[in-house]
Amino acid sequence: MLKIQNLYKTFNKNTVNQNDLFNGLNLEVNKGDFVTIIGSNGAGKSTLMNIIAGSIKEDGGSIIIDGNEINKVPEYKRSKYLGRVFQDPSKGVASHMTILENLSLAYNKGKRFNLSFGISKKNVNMFKEMLSELKLGLEDKLYTKVGLLSGGQRQALCLMMAVMQKPKVLLLDEHTAALDPKTSEIIIDLTEKIVNDNDITTLMVTHNLNHAIKLGNRLIMMHTGNIVVDIKDNDKKGLTVEKLIENFNNIQGKEFLSDRVLLS
């Protein structure tokens, strides 16, 4: 479903701060894979997400989604293939608009516009049923502006909107990092349910080792632009936080993991 070949990216080229982050990175993700991504500070996790989404332009290499090379496809057109949820709960929604208006935007994503209304009354009951599955009471707040919701409610809404048109690949970039621990666990459980129910190929960046182990069928660890650990399927099922930290320390030493990762 996703193939990255010989990816190159350099920041601050020809300056004293030059950073050759990716030097021929390769990654293949099969259809239906749920890949959790962890790593040290500056490992390139979020940069990789931004390059796939088109927010940052790579210097070289190929990005292929479902057989289509998208390197020259602008960011706004890549939304045809991608769903994305950000760390900031306000980034994936229009805060000044109601829940109904936001859901209508997501529902009409990729469709041709005409002179009919963007909000259709026939979709209201469908939206209410979808929201009720989140078990956050949002089905009774359709006409509430999203900016008045809690961070967890907004992130749950972002998740639902991101998968409404069944993207080829879902990108989750530390989407629980701005939430309190209790709300974070609610969103993680929702993430697991939504991804599994829709069978969507997913990449999730996280700093929480427990979440990285709990979710998905594959875990990769990045360090200085390289994939240094890649654990799949049965090997991942037997993984513990202790084994993971020991594995990392054997590769790079204790400085390999950031304090943020270890404290979580």
C-alpha positions, 0 to 999 in steps of 0.5 A: 500500500505504501512504498518509500524508495531511496528517500533523501532529505537535507535541511539547511543545505550548505550551511554550518547547520546542515542536517542530512536526515534521510540518506536513502531511506526505504520502507514498505508497508503492506495493505492493512498494516498498522505500524507504530513508529517510535524513536529518539528526538530528531529521528525523522518521525514527523518529517517522514509523515510530512514528506508523505503528506506533501507538507515537506518536499523530499530531495530525492526518492519515490513515494508510492501509494497503492501503485501511484507515485505521488511525488509530484502530486501537491499536498491538497491533492494527496488528500485523495489518498491520505487521512491525517490526525495531528498532535494539536486537536485544533488542526484537523477541524474548523473550530469556528464551525459546528460539528455538523458543518465539519462532518459535512466537509469531511463527507464531501471530501473529494467530491465535485462541488455544485450549487447545492447545499454542503449540509444535507438534512438526510445525512444528519441521522447518519452522522448522529449514529456515527457519533454515538459509536464514539460514546462521548455524547457528541451526537447531541451536540451537532450544532455546537461549535467545535472550538467549544469541545474538549481536546479529547472530543475534538481528537475523536472527531478528527479521527472520524473525519479522517477515515470517513472517505476510507483513505488508502493510508492514515497518518497519526502524528502523536495524536494523543500527546496533547491530551491528559492520560485518561483522555489519551487512553480513550482516544487510543482505544477509539483509534484501535477500533476505528482502524480495525473496523475500517481495515485502513493501512495506518502509520502512528507516531507515538512517544508512548512505548505502551501504546506502540506495543499495544496497537498494530501488527508492526513496530519500527524504531527510527534514529537519525533518519534510519530504521534501526528496529523493525518488529512484526506480527508474532515477534511484536505480540511477545514484546514488553516495554522492558524488552524494547528498552533493552533492545534499544540500549543494546543498539545505541546506548541509553541516550537513544531514548528521550526522557519524554519516551522513558517517562511515558 
